[in-house]
Amino acid sequence: MFGSGQKRGTTKSGVRAATLHSIAAVMRGRSFAGRFDISSVAYSFFYTPARAAVTGGKLELIGGFSVVDARPGIRAFRHDLPNVRATLIAAQGGIGTAPPRKKLPADVMTPRPDLPVVESTGALSFAGVLYFKLTPLDARALAVPANLSKVQLNVRLAPVNDAERAMQAAFSTIVDALYGKRADESAATAAIGELNALLAGN
């Protein structure tokens, strides 16, 4: 699921156009950065959330989406789309050292008592990959020759500094609060506030 994918469809003119279904990114600072290929042309992209909210019981990010033609030896132009919404549809647990968190989830539990306690269990859990559904993107405004109406953004959280670790911790708490067996509205509200402060650079 983590990666990029594209198919080709036929336009009214009979020209086969690519359809981009998923793109992969890594959290860098307050942005998600990655790249994808369309018709052998490489594009770099950045999604920079400006604010977060809970909509319909799910995490929703709102921010700018930018694309740059990444081919070497050409004069690249950056194309920007404001107010792109990204709805978190799923998350995958990470492995390794969990980020410091202000509020830990419930006690460590496993589905069966004979299973081991691992990093993805209870208070040791944290988010490693986030899967977002983007609102339809204007391909013409981004200068990308493809159908961008149903793009999934797959973000790997691999923090390399304290600011990114704080972002990962906030995302992890939100995932626990909104996507667990029982929703914890107070925990979600506090974590959303923390995430918004981080997105604002505070």
N, C-alpha and C positions, 0 to 999 in steps of 0.2 A: 504493500500500500504506500510505502514511503518512497517517493520518486516522482518522475514526470512521465506523462503519457499523452499521446495524441492520436487521433484518428482523422480520416479524411472523408469529407462529405462533398456533395455536388451542389454548387450554387445554381441560381436561375440561368446564369450565362453558360452553364455547362463546365465551368472551371472547377476543378476539385480543390477545395479549401481545407486546410488543416483545422482540427478541433482540439484544443488543449484542454485536457481533463484534470491534470494534477501537476503541481510544481513543488519542488523541495527547497527548503530554506533552513538556515541556522540563525539562531538569535545572536545578534552582534550589537552590543549597546542597547538602545531602545528600539532597534529595528530588526526585521527579519530579512536576511539577505540570501539570494540564491541566483540560479540561472536556469534557462531552458533553451531548447533548440527548436526552431521551426524551419522546415525546408533547408536544412543544413546551415542555417544562420543562428549564431549564438546570441542570446540576449541575457543581460544581467538585470535583476529586478530587486527592488527594496520595498518592503511594506513597513511603514512607520506608524504604529498606533498612536493616536493623540489622546484618546480617552476610552474608558471601558464602562460597561453597564450590564445589567441583567435584563434580558428581554425574553419573555416567554419561558423563564426558568433556565435560560442558557446564557453563557458569557458571550457578549458581543463587543467587539472592538471596532472603533471608527478611526480611520486614519488615511494617510496618503499612500498611493501605490505608484511607483516610478519604474520605468523601463529604459534601459540603455542598450543600444546595439553594441555587442561586445566583440565584434570582429576586429582583429588587429589591422593596423595600417589605414584605418578610415577615421574620418572626423565624426565622432559619436555625438549624438544629440540625446539629451535626457527628456523624456516625455512623462508628464505627471498627471495623475487623476486624484482629486481630493475626495474626501468623505466616502471612502470605500469601506463597506461594512464586512466584517469577518465574524461568523458565528461558529463557536466551538461546538463541534459535533461529536468528538471523541478524543480520548487521551490514552497514552501508553506510559506505563511506569518506567522509571529509569533505574539504572544500576550504578553502584558506586557509593560515594559519600553523599548523603542527603544534605541539601542546603539548610542553613539555620532558619527556623520558622518560629514565629511568635505564638502560633496556636497549632498544636499537634492534633492529628485525628484521634479517633477512639483507640482503645487498647488494642495491642497486637492480637490479631486473630488469624487463623488459617481455616480454609474450608473443612479440613479434617484434622484431628489431633495428631495424626501420624505424619503430617506434612511439615517440612522445615519452615522456620521463620526466615524470610528473605527481605531484601531491600524494598520490595513492592508490597509489603504487608504492613497494614496498620500504621503505627506511629513512625515506622521506618520508611514509609512510602513517599514518593515524590514524582512529579511529572517529568518524563523524559522526552516525549514527543506529543505535540498538540496538532490536531487535525481540524482545520477550519474550512467552512464553506464560504466563498466570497460572493458578494453580490455581482451581477453581470458586469463585466468590464468592457469599456468602450475601446474596441480593438483599433479603430481608426485614430482615436485620440492618442493611443499609445504607440501608433505606427507599427503594429504587429499584424501580419497578414494571416490571421487565424480567427476562429470562433472562440471567444473568451467568455461565453455566456454562463458556463457552468464549470468553474475552476475550483478545485480543492487545493488549499494551501497546507502543506505538511511541514511543520516546524520542529526541528530538533533543538532541544535546550541543552547546550553544552557550554556552561558559563566558564569564563576565563578570568573574571575579576569579581570583586565584591558587589558591584552594581548589578551585574548579570545574575549573580547568585541570589540577590534580593528579589529580582524579577522572577526567577524560577521558583522561589519560595512562595511568592504571592500567587503565581499561577497554580502551584500545587495546592495551596489552601483553597483556592476557588474551585478547583476540580473536586476536592474532597467534599466541599460544602454543597455544590450544585449537582454533582454527578454520582454521588454515593447512593447507598440504599435509602437514606433519609436526607432530605434537604435541610440544611442548617442556614436559615436566612440571616441570622445575626452574624455568623462567621463569614458568610458570603459578602454581606454589606461591609464589614470591616476590611476584608481582603480586597474588595473592589476599591475602597478608599485608599488603601495602601498602594495598590497597583496604579491608580490614577496619579498619586503623588510621585511615584517613580517615573511614570510616563512624562510628567511635567518637569522632570529633572530635579525634584526636591528630595 
